[in-house]
Amino acid sequence: MSLERFNRGSSRVFTVPPLITTVIAIMNELVEVMSAEPELVMGRKFEAHNVLLKRKQKLTMDYRSSIKSIASQPDMLKQLPEDTRRALKASAQKLADTAERNARSLRAAVTAVQRLIQNIIAFVKSEVLTTPGYKNPKTTYLALGTYSPTCKPVAVRRSA
């Protein structure tokens, strides 16, 4: 996108504020980062994902501060040329769509891991915990927390 544009019917050159071009660049880079993130998570490339996550966090912070700066100057948006406004809206829509897709795929990965852990816990519980019923008294010490072969039961007579 060109940073300069002639106003309609005049010879004056309009310069797009650097804040606007920075926001558009940040949004486009965030779109690229968020598009690459699910592939790294699903492919278990944790080192690369860690680097990408740090970049995503930095870009998100920059994006928030830039949006706050733009919000504090509402007349700046009104003075923007129409094609710049369209490019800004298109970048914002692309970022929103990519962020939604990114959130859905990451949520699916988290849900899959949670279900796997729950299944492992259920399997371990079924294997380790005792089932009620008659048991061989010579093997009850093998069950968790029921009998210790080093401790002998003691009866105390209180009537003496």
C-alpha positions as CSV (number, residue, x, y, z in Angstrom):
1,M,0.0,0.0,0.0
2,S,1.3,3.4,-0.9
3,L,1.8,5.7,2.1
4,E,1.0,8.9,0.1
5,R,-2.1,9.7,-1.8
6,F,-3.4,12.8,-3.6
7,N,-6.6,14.3,-2.2
8,R,-9.4,14.4,-4.6
9,G,-9.4,17.6,-6.6
10,S,-6.3,19.1,-5.0
11,S,-2.6,18.9,-5.4
12,R,-2.0,18.3,-1.7
13,V,-0.4,14.9,-0.8
14,F,-2.0,13.0,2.1
15,T,0.3,10.9,4.2
16,V,-1.1,7.9,6.0
17,P,-0.1,8.1,9.7
18,P,2.6,5.7,10.6
19,L,0.4,4.4,13.4
20,I,-2.1,3.1,10.9
21,T,0.6,1.4,8.7
22,T,2.1,-0.1,11.9
23,V,-1.3,-1.5,13.0
24,I,-1.9,-3.1,9.6
25,A,1.6,-4.6,9.6
26,I,1.1,-6.0,13.1
27,M,-2.3,-7.5,12.1
28,N,-0.9,-9.1,9.1
29,E,2.0,-10.6,11.1
30,L,-0.4,-11.8,13.8
31,V,-2.4,-13.6,11.0
32,E,0.7,-15.4,9.8
33,V,1.7,-16.4,13.4
34,M,-1.8,-17.6,14.3
35,S,-2.0,-19.6,11.0
36,A,1.2,-21.4,11.8
37,E,0.6,-22.1,15.4
38,P,-1.9,-25.0,15.2
39,E,0.4,-26.9,12.8
40,L,3.2,-26.7,15.4
41,V,1.0,-27.8,18.2
42,M,-0.5,-30.7,16.3
43,G,3.0,-31.7,15.0
44,R,4.4,-31.6,18.6
45,K,7.1,-29.2,17.6
46,F,7.4,-27.6,21.1
47,E,10.6,-25.7,20.7
48,A,9.4,-24.0,17.5
49,H,6.0,-23.3,19.2
50,N,7.7,-21.8,22.2
51,V,9.5,-19.3,20.0
52,L,6.3,-18.6,18.0
53,L,4.3,-18.1,21.2
54,K,6.7,-15.5,22.5
55,R,6.4,-13.7,19.2
56,K,2.6,-13.9,19.3
57,Q,2.6,-12.5,22.8
58,K,4.8,-9.6,21.8
59,L,2.7,-8.8,18.8
60,T,-0.5,-9.0,20.8
61,M,0.9,-6.5,23.3
62,D,1.9,-4.2,20.4
63,Y,-1.5,-4.6,18.8
64,R,-3.3,-3.7,22.0
65,S,-1.2,-0.6,22.6
66,S,-1.7,0.5,19.0
67,I,-5.4,0.1,19.1
68,K,-5.5,2.1,22.4
69,S,-3.5,4.9,20.6
70,I,-5.9,4.9,17.7
71,A,-9.0,4.9,20.0
72,S,-7.6,8.0,21.7
73,Q,-7.5,9.8,18.3
74,P,-10.9,9.2,16.7
75,D,-10.6,12.1,14.2
76,M,-7.5,10.4,12.7
77,L,-9.7,7.5,11.4
78,K,-12.2,10.0,9.9
79,Q,-9.4,11.7,7.9
80,L,-8.1,8.4,6.4
81,P,-8.5,7.9,2.6
82,E,-11.2,5.4,1.7
83,D,-8.8,2.8,0.3
84,T,-6.7,2.9,3.6
85,R,-9.9,2.5,5.6
86,R,-10.9,-0.5,3.5
87,A,-7.4,-2.1,3.9
88,L,-7.6,-1.5,7.7
89,K,-11.1,-3.2,7.9
90,A,-10.0,-6.1,5.7
91,S,-6.9,-6.7,7.9
92,A,-9.1,-6.5,11.0
93,Q,-11.6,-9.0,9.6
94,K,-8.8,-11.4,8.5
95,L,-7.3,-11.2,11.9
96,A,-10.7,-11.9,13.6
97,D,-11.3,-14.9,11.4
98,T,-7.8,-16.3,11.9
99,A,-8.0,-15.8,15.7
100,E,-11.3,-17.7,15.8
101,R,-9.8,-20.6,13.8
102,N,-6.7,-20.6,16.0
103,A,-8.8,-20.7,19.2
104,R,-10.9,-23.5,17.9
105,S,-8.0,-25.7,16.9
106,L,-6.1,-25.0,20.2
107,R,-9.2,-25.7,22.2
108,A,-9.6,-29.0,20.3
109,A,-6.0,-30.0,21.1
110,V,-6.5,-29.2,24.8
111,T,-9.7,-31.2,24.9
112,A,-8.0,-34.2,23.3
113,V,-5.2,-34.1,25.9
114,Q,-7.7,-33.7,28.8
115,R,-9.7,-36.7,27.6
116,L,-6.5,-38.8,27.2
117,I,-5.5,-38.0,30.8
118,Q,-9.0,-38.8,32.1
119,N,-8.8,-42.2,30.3
120,I,-5.4,-42.9,31.8
121,I,-6.6,-42.0,35.3
122,A,-9.7,-44.2,34.9
123,F,-7.6,-47.1,33.7
124,V,-5.1,-46.8,36.6
125,K,-8.0,-46.5,39.1
126,S,-9.6,-49.7,37.8
127,E,-6.3,-51.6,38.0
128,V,-5.1,-50.4,41.4
129,L,-8.1,-50.0,43.5
130,T,-9.5,-53.1,45.2
131,T,-12.9,-54.4,44.3
132,P,-15.2,-55.4,47.2
133,G,-15.6,-59.1,47.9
134,Y,-13.9,-62.0,49.6
135,K,-10.1,-62.1,49.4
136,N,-7.3,-64.4,50.3
137,P,-6.1,-63.1,53.7
138,K,-2.5,-64.0,52.8
139,T,-2.5,-61.6,49.8
140,T,-4.4,-58.7,51.3
141,Y,-1.2,-56.9,52.1
142,L,-0.7,-56.5,48.3
143,A,-3.8,-54.2,48.2
144,L,-3.0,-50.5,48.9
145,G,-3.4,-49.4,52.5
146,T,-5.2,-52.5,53.9
147,Y,-2.6,-54.6,55.7
148,S,1.1,-54.3,56.6
149,P,3.0,-57.6,57.3
150,T,5.2,-55.8,59.8
151,C,2.3,-54.6,62.0
152,K,0.4,-57.1,64.1
153,P,-3.1,-56.3,65.4
154,V,-3.4,-55.8,69.1
155,A,-6.5,-56.2,71.4
156,V,-6.7,-54.3,74.6
157,R,-8.8,-55.5,77.5
158,R,-10.3,-52.6,79.5
159,S,-12.1,-54.5,82.1
160,A,-9.0,-55.4,84.2
